Amino acid sequence: MKPKAIFNWSSGKDSALALYKIFQENTYEITHLLTNINIEYQRVSMHGVPLSLLEKQSESIGIPLLTMKLPKEPSMEEYQEIITKTMNEVKSMGVTHSIFGDIFLEDLRKYREEQLKTMNMKAVFPLWKKNTLDLILEFLNLGFKTIITCVNEAYLDKSFAGRVIDHDCIKDLPKHVDPCGENGEFHTFTFDGPIFKKPIQFEIGETIKKTYPNPNKQHTEDYVFWFCDLHI
């Protein structure tokens, strides 16, 4: 019997490729896709993808969706309380592993592993330490299609929001930007590829500018992000 696992689904390209690799390995039984949702906007946290499109992805993949509902700006205490409650629910289903699409952020991996260890669960990272340029090229070669939904203005300008990632888009990325956006340079919504029974249909709306306060007190400038609105 295969161990049961929850898959941490962001709606974007890294999650899609990681899930593809998990399917190929056929090592785990994936019970649910788990996604953080901003309850005020009913959208995927940071990616800005509406819940309706997230549900379409879940339906096309064929794995039930489980959402972790977060307030607009949760404190660490609130976040910890919500994630503990969610993971207790997951564990009650017999889940023993939690799968992530992270690639090289050591601190984030350590945090995830330590949190899961307290619940006697294990973290799995199918893409860990892979070359990010190789990964995005593999992603495209497999037939996946993804659109940039959010860009951090510190790395990319507004024009990248709403671009479908292809070989030209990769070439246009500045040298200081990771090809997979692993440092938070951009986020995506994956709408077609080998994990989907059928492509996700959507419309592209306006591009919206949003600013967030910088938590570093030594810096007065705000964080600026551009979101490309997607809808059914």
ZAMARGU-4260 file (C-alpha; in steps of 0.2 Angstrom, whole numbers, plus 5000, padded with zeros to 4 digits):
<rodrens>
0) 5000/5000/5000 | 5007/5017/4995 | 5009/5030/5009 | 4996/5044/5008 | 5002/5062/5004
5) 4995/5079/5003 | 5001/5090/4989 | 5004/5108/4992 | 4997/5116/4976 | 5001/5134/4972
10) 4992/5134/4955 | 5008/5138/4946 | 5022/5130/4936 | 5033/5122/4950 | 5018/5114/4958
15) 5013/5107/4941 | 5030/5100/4937 | 5032/5093/4954 | 5015/5084/4953 | 5019/5077/4936
20) 5035/5069/4943 | 5025/5062/4958 | 5013/5054/4946 | 5027/5047/4936 | 5036/5039/4951
25) 5019/5032/4957 | 5026/5032/4975 | 5012/5041/4984 | 4993/5041/4985 | 4989/5060/4984
30) 4973/5063/4994 | 4971/5082/4991 | 4978/5097/4983 | 4981/5110/4998 | 4981/5128/4994
35) 4982/5144/5004 | 4968/5156/5000 | 4966/5174/5005 | 4948/5174/5012 | 4946/5193/5009
40) 4949/5191/4990 | 4945/5173/4988 | 4961/5171/4978 | 4977/5160/4980 | 4989/5169/4991
45) 5003/5179/4981 | 4998/5171/4965 | 4982/5181/4964 | 4972/5167/4955 | 4954/5167/4959
50) 4946/5152/4969 | 4935/5148/4954 | 4950/5144/4943 | 4959/5134/4956 | 4943/5123/4957
55) 4944/5121/4939 | 4962/5115/4940 | 4957/5102/4954 | 4943/5096/4943 | 4954/5094/4928
60) 4968/5085/4938 | 4956/5074/4946 | 4962/5077/4964 | 4950/5085/4977 | 4955/5103/4983
65) 4958/5107/5001 | 4960/5126/5005 | 4968/5134/5020 | 4959/5150/5023 | 4970/5165/5028
70) 4966/5182/5033 | 4973/5197/5023 | 4988/5200/5034 | 4990/5185/5046 | 5002/5187/5061
75) 5014/5172/5063 | 5003/5166/5078 | 4987/5166/5067 | 4996/5157/5053 | 5003/5144/5064
80) 4986/5141/5072 | 4978/5139/5055 | 4991/5128/5048 | 4991/5117/5064 | 4972/5115/5063
85) 4973/5111/5044 | 4987/5098/5046 | 4978/5090/5060 | 4964/5088/5049 | 4975/5081/5035
90) 4984/5069/5047 | 4967/5062/5053 | 4964/5056/5035 | 4980/5045/5037 | 4991/5056/5027
95) 5010/5054/5032 | 5019/5065/5019 | 5017/5083/5012 | 5024/5087/4995 | 5031/5104/4990
100) 5037/5111/4973 | 5052/5121/4982 | 5068/5120/4972 | 5082/5128/4982 | 5077/5139/4997
105) 5086/5131/5011 | 5077/5141/5025 | 5060/5137/5018 | 5064/5119/5017 | 5070/5118/5035
110) 5055/5127/5041 | 5043/5115/5032 | 5053/5100/5038 | 5053/5106/5056 | 5034/5110/5056
115) 5030/5093/5049 | 5042/5084/5061 | 5032/5090/5076 | 5017/5081/5069 | 5026/5065/5064
120) 5025/5069/5046 | 5038/5070/5032 | 5041/5083/5018 | 5045/5078/5000 | 5053/5089/4987
125) 5053/5082/4970 | 5062/5097/4962 | 5075/5100/4975 | 5092/5106/4969 | 5087/5104/4951
130) 5094/5117/4939 | 5080/5130/4937 | 5083/5133/4918 | 5083/5115/4915 | 5067/5113/4925
135) 5058/5127/4915 | 5064/5120/4898 | 5058/5103/4904 | 5041/5110/4909 | 5039/5118/4892
140) 5045/5102/4882 | 5032/5092/4892 | 5018/5103/4884 | 5014/5113/4900 | 5007/5130/4897
145) 5007/5144/4911 | 5004/5162/4912 | 5013/5175/4923 | 5000/5182/4936 | 5011/5192/4947
150) 5027/5201/4946 | 5038/5209/4959 | 5043/5226/4953 | 5060/5225/4961 | 5064/5212/4948
155) 5053/5214/4933 | 5042/5227/4925 | 5023/5227/4923 | 5025/5221/4905 | 5029/5203/4911
160) 5012/5202/4920 | 5000/5192/4908 | 5014/5184/4898 | 5013/5166/4894 | 5030/5158/4897
165) 5038/5152/4882 | 5056/5151/4875 | 5055/5170/4870 | 5049/5175/4888 | 5063/5165/4896
170) 5076/5174/4885 | 5068/5191/4890 | 5071/5188/4908 | 5085/5199/4916 | 5100/5189/4921
175) 5097/5193/4939 | 5080/5184/4938 | 5079/5165/4942 | 5071/5156/4927 | 5058/5148/4939
180) 5055/5164/4949 | 5061/5154/4964 | 5066/5170/4974 | 5049/5177/4972 | 5052/5187/4956
185) 5036/5181/4948 | 5021/5169/4950 | 5011/5159/4938 | 4995/5150/4934 | 4996/5133/4924
190) 4982/5130/4913 | 4987/5115/4902 | 4999/5100/4902 | 5000/5082/4904 | 4993/5082/4922
195) 4976/5090/4916 | 4962/5080/4908 | 4957/5096/4898 | 4964/5114/4897 | 4958/5127/4909
200) 4948/5140/4900 | 4950/5158/4907 | 4949/5176/4902 | 4963/5189/4905 | 4958/5205/4913
205) 4967/5221/4918 | 4984/5222/4926 | 4983/5229/4944 | 4996/5237/4955 | 4997/5233/4973
210) 5009/5239/4987 | 5013/5231/5003 | 5023/5238/5018 | 5041/5233/5019 | 5043/5222/5036
215) 5061/5228/5036 | 5061/5244/5047 | 5077/5249/5039 | 5069/5251/5022 | 5055/5264/5020
220) 5050/5259/5002 | 5035/5248/5000 | 5035/5231/4990 | 5026/5234/4973 | 5018/5220/4964
225) 5009/5219/4947 | 4994/5207/4946 | 4986/5201/4930 | 4968/5197/4934 | 4962/5181/4927
230) 4944/5175/4927 | 4932/5162/4920
</rodrens>
